[in-house]
Amino acid sequence: MTRRERRDQARSKRKQMESEAAAGAVRRRRLSLLGATTAAVLMAVVVIALATGGSGSKSPPRVGSSAARTIETEVDALLTGIPQRANVLGSRSAPVTIEYFGDLECSACQAFTLDSLPTLISRWVRTGKVRVEYRSLETATRDPEVFKLQQVAALAAGAQNRMWNFIETFYHEQGAEGSGYVNDAFLQGIARQIPGLNLSTWTDDRSNAAYSREVVEGSSVANSNGLTATPSFLLGRSSGALKKFEDASITEPGEFSAAIEDTLAR
């Protein structure tokens, strides 16, 4: 298949995965950001957004705002105390590895990251049994240069062991697909919400060519393993070859946990 045909196939498969996630999952996450006391108000906002097509751009909450603090608290509670190194979340000696191939603008990746991944992190990563490695695979982002820009920004945060904070914050604040909301101002807004991230160092690290090569490498690894959609996964013993893990619900972590248990047993 040509590169264009692979891209078209990937988009088609990703759309099927997005339909599985359903709009309700996104609405539930948005409701949780503002709390139960403002649920009715937020639902009205969601209805308006859906009615107008949700095509507008989206900016991160202002640093220090209530919405930003809520996201920061949630991400901090999920990740604090778990080792991070570059794109890896979890113990260096974890017996099981999951490679998670994602596109930061992919709404199906958002559904997985916000609905299933927290349970996997709490049950398996925090206990030292699993480590998760995030790799880049372009599927939802329409402009290859924008894709590189956003993925490199995440990798640059990884130079300060904050890549997973960047990823989680981005997915919490993800805009409408195809709306062109990702620009340098948006990425800087995400970075400013990450506690402990040195913004000057992060800005300098974004020009490191090694990170651009790492983005390309992610696609290469995906292609060599037959992965064409996001989110996609490789799973296995950390000491051996990882295998393609398919047919798991992106919004329910049960099948992931079963695969991890099976891998640990073997």
C-alpha positions in Angstrom: 0.0 0.0 0.0 1.1 3.6 -0.7 1.6 6.0 2.2 -1.6 7.8 1.3 -3.6 4.6 1.2 -2.2 3.6 4.7 -3.1 7.0 6.0 -6.7 6.7 4.6 -7.0 3.2 6.1 -5.8 4.5 9.4 -8.3 7.3 9.4 -11.1 5.0 8.6 -10.2 2.6 11.4 -9.7 5.4 13.9 -13.2 6.8 13.1 -14.6 3.4 14.0 -12.8 3.4 17.3 -14.1 6.9 18.0 -17.7 5.8 17.5 -17.0 3.2 20.2 -15.8 5.8 22.6 -19.1 7.8 22.0 -19.8 11.4 22.8 -21.0 10.5 26.3 -17.5 9.6 27.4 -16.2 13.0 26.4 -19.2 14.8 28.1 -18.6 12.8 31.3 -15.0 13.9 31.4 -15.9 17.5 30.8 -18.4 17.4 33.6 -15.9 16.0 36.0 -13.5 19.0 35.3 -16.0 21.5 36.7 -17.5 19.2 39.4 -20.9 18.0 40.1 -22.2 21.4 41.3 -21.8 22.8 37.8 -22.9 19.8 35.8 -26.1 21.3 34.6 -24.4 24.4 33.4 -21.6 22.5 31.6 -24.2 20.2 29.9 -25.8 23.2 28.5 -22.5 24.4 27.1 -21.9 21.0 25.5 -25.3 21.0 23.9 -24.5 24.5 22.4 -21.1 23.3 21.2 -22.7 20.3 19.5 -25.4 22.4 18.0 -22.8 24.7 16.4 -20.6 21.9 15.2 -17.8 22.3 17.8 -15.5 23.7 15.1 -14.0 26.6 16.9 -10.5 26.7 18.2 -9.8 26.0 21.9 -7.3 27.6 24.2 -5.9 26.1 27.5 -7.5 27.5 30.6 -5.7 30.5 32.0 -2.9 29.5 34.3 -4.2 29.8 37.9 -7.8 29.7 36.8 -10.3 27.3 38.5 -10.4 25.0 35.4 -6.6 24.9 35.1 -6.2 24.1 38.8 -8.8 21.3 38.5 -6.9 19.7 35.6 -3.5 20.2 37.4 -4.8 18.6 40.6 -6.2 15.6 38.7 -3.1 15.0 36.6 -0.8 15.5 39.7 -2.8 13.0 41.7 -2.6 10.4 38.8 1.2 10.8 38.3 2.9 11.9 41.5 5.2 9.3 42.9 5.5 7.3 39.6 8.9 7.4 37.9 9.1 9.2 34.6 12.0 9.1 32.1 11.6 10.7 28.7 8.6 9.0 27.2 8.4 6.2 29.8 6.0 6.2 32.7 6.7 3.5 35.4 9.5 1.6 37.0 12.6 0.7 35.0 12.3 -2.9 36.3 8.6 -3.3 35.5 8.1 -6.9 34.1 5.5 -5.8 31.5 5.7 -3.0 28.9 2.9 -1.4 27.0 3.9 0.8 24.0 1.1 3.3 23.4 1.0 4.8 19.9 -0.9 8.0 19.9 -1.6 11.3 18.2 -2.3 14.2 20.6 -5.2 15.4 18.4 -6.8 12.0 18.2 -10.2 12.0 20.0 -10.1 8.2 20.4 -6.7 8.6 22.1 -8.3 11.1 24.4 -11.1 8.6 25.3 -8.5 5.9 26.1 -6.3 8.3 28.1 -9.0 9.8 30.2 -11.3 6.7 30.7 -9.1 3.6 30.7 -5.5 4.6 31.3 -6.0 6.1 34.9 -7.2 2.6 36.1 -4.2 0.9 34.4 -1.8 3.5 35.9 -3.3 3.1 39.4 -3.5 -0.7 39.4 -0.4 -1.7 37.4 2.0 1.2 36.8 2.0 2.6 40.3 2.5 -0.9 41.7 5.6 -1.4 39.6 4.3 -4.2 37.4 3.8 -2.2 34.1 5.6 0.6 32.4 4.0 2.6 29.6 5.9 4.1 26.7 4.3 6.8 24.6 5.1 6.8 20.8 4.0 9.1 18.1 1.8 8.0 15.2 0.2 10.6 12.9 -3.5 9.8 12.2 -5.8 12.6 13.3 -3.6 15.6 12.9 -4.0 16.9 9.3 -0.8 18.9 9.0 2.4 16.9 9.3 4.3 20.0 10.5 1.7 20.6 13.2 1.9 17.0 14.2 5.7 17.2 14.6 5.4 20.5 16.5 3.0 19.1 19.1 4.7 15.7 19.6 8.1 17.3 19.9 6.7 19.7 22.5 5.7 16.7 24.6 9.1 15.0 24.1 10.8 18.2 25.2 8.8 18.1 28.4 10.2 14.6 28.8 13.7 16.0 29.0 12.6 17.2 32.4 10.7 14.0 33.2 7.4 15.8 32.6 6.3 14.3 29.3 3.3 12.4 30.8 2.1 15.6 32.6 2.2 17.3 29.2 0.4 14.4 27.4 -2.3 14.2 30.1 -2.9 17.9 30.2 -3.1 18.1 26.4 -5.7 15.3 26.2 -7.7 17.0 29.0 -7.8 20.2 26.9 -8.0 18.7 23.4 -9.9 20.8 20.9 -12.2 19.8 18.1 -10.5 17.6 15.5 -9.6 19.5 12.4 -10.3 22.9 13.9 -6.7 24.0 13.7 -6.5 24.9 17.4 -2.9 23.6 17.9 -0.3 26.4 17.6 2.6 27.6 19.6 0.5 29.7 21.9 -1.7 26.6 22.7 1.4 24.4 23.4 2.9 27.1 25.6 -0.3 27.3 27.5 -0.2 23.6 28.2 3.5 23.8 29.3 2.7 26.7 31.7 0.2 24.4 33.5 2.8 21.8 34.3 4.3 22.3 37.8 8.1 22.2 37.9 8.6 22.5 34.2 11.3 25.1 33.3 9.8 26.9 30.4 13.0 28.4 29.1 14.7 25.0 29.1 11.6 23.4 27.5 11.6 26.1 24.8 15.3 25.4 24.0 14.8 21.6 24.0 12.0 21.9 21.4 14.7 22.7 18.8 16.6 19.4 19.5 16.6 17.4 16.3 16.7 14.2 18.2 13.1 14.7 19.1 12.0 15.1 15.5 13.8 11.9 14.7 12.0 10.2 17.6 8.7 11.2 16.1 9.6 9.7 12.8 10.9 6.6 14.6 7.5 6.1 16.2 5.8 5.9 12.8 8.5 3.5 11.6 8.0 1.1 14.6 4.2 1.3 14.1 4.5 0.4 10.4 6.8 -2.5 11.1 4.3 -3.9 13.5 1.3 -3.4 11.3 -0.2 -0.5 13.3 -2.2 2.0 11.3 -4.6 3.6 13.7 -4.4 5.4 17.0 -4.6 4.4 19.8 -2.6 1.3 19.0 -0.6 -0.9 21.4 2.3 -3.3 21.7 2.3 -5.4 24.9 4.5 -8.0 26.4 7.3 -8.9 28.8 9.8 -6.1 29.1 12.6 -8.6 28.6 11.2 -10.0 25.3 9.5 -9.0 22.1 6.3 -7.0 22.4 3.3 -8.1 20.4 0.4 -6.2 18.8 -2.5 -6.0 21.2 -5.9 -5.6 19.5 -9.6 -5.8 20.0 -9.6 -4.0 23.4 -12.2 -1.4 24.4 -10.5 2.0 24.6 -13.0 3.1 27.3 -13.0 0.0 29.5 -9.7 -1.2 31.0 -10.8 -4.8 31.7 -9.2 -6.4 28.6 -6.0 -4.6 29.2 -5.8 -5.9 32.7 -6.6 -9.4 31.6 -3.8 -9.3 29.0 -1.4 -7.9 31.7 -2.4 -10.7 34.1 -1.8 -13.3 31.4 1.6 -11.8 30.5 2.7 -11.8 34.1 1.5 -15.4 34.5 3.5 -16.5 31.5 
